[in-house]
Amino acid sequence: MKSIPQYIFLILTLFSCSTTSTESNQDKIESENSRKYKWTTYCDTVNVGFILTFKYPDNLVAESIENGRCVGEPIIIEDSLADSDVTNTMRWCVWMNDTTDANSIDTLISSQKYFFKGKVTEERDFVMLNDIKALRVTFISDNPADPYRQMIYLKKYSILFEIINNYKPDKDFETFYNSVTIDKLNKPSH
């Protein structure tokens, strides 16, 4: 006859196996959901002389908001909020600031901490975007209710680009930011 500690060990082992299986199934579901959608291209001629292009899943919407371009789930605007220009959840955004009057990168990073209630730790590293070295900053909070935030900063054509993930860490955001291209607008010759 087995002892009580052996039964407890057996139950805990079975429970941990089922938990791991559930987590991997969730990862599979998210991966399959991502593959359900086709990626579409957003292209916008920005009035300061360049073309901004990126790809995003076709189940999301992309729009121009002030000095940014944002992608997210469509939202229904109620009559009381009819003055709002935002029609999506702003899952991912590309914000553009002229470097002559833009805040420093450290000021922009600090301003993102406004959304957090807990103690925030910054993780910094570098990524390459279109042959440009870009700073990537990820916030980690000790408060589980705090939002997720990852920002990528790069400068091109006297513009400071701030690419933000307001959603969660996922491969789709990586695909999104790696698809961002910024090309000089060729002026027609006369």
C-alpha positions, 0 to 999 in steps of 0.5 A: 500500500502506498503512503500518503506522501507518495499519493501527494507526489503523484497528484502534484506530478500529474497536476504539473504535467497538465499545467504545462500541457495547458500552457503549451496548448495556449501557445499553440492556439495563439500561434494558430490564431496568428496564422489565421490572419493574412498580413497586409501592408500599410503605406503612408507618405508623411508630409516631411518627405518620407514614406512609412510602410509596415505590415500588420494582421488583417484582423486589425486596423491601421490608422493615422493618429496625430504624429503617429500611425497605430494598429489595433482592434477596431473600437466602436465609438459611442455618440458621447465619444464622437469627437475621438479620432481614435478608432482602434485599441492602439496595440502597436504604434509608430510615433514620429517626432522632429528631432529638433524639437523632440524630447530626448529619448530618456524623457520619452522613456520616462513618460511611459512610466506614467501608466504603471502603479508598481515599481518598474524595471527597465531592460535595454538592448539594441535591435537592427531595423533596416540597417539602423541600430535601434534602442529597445526598452522593455518595462517590467513591473512588480505589479501584475495589474500594470500594462505591458510596454516595450518601446523601440527608438531610432532616428532617421531623416531628422525624425525620432521614431518611437515604436511601441507595443502596448499589448503583450510580448509576442512574435507578431509585434516582432514581425510588425517592427521588423517590417517597418521601413522608412524611405526618402520620398523621391521628388520628381525631376522637372 
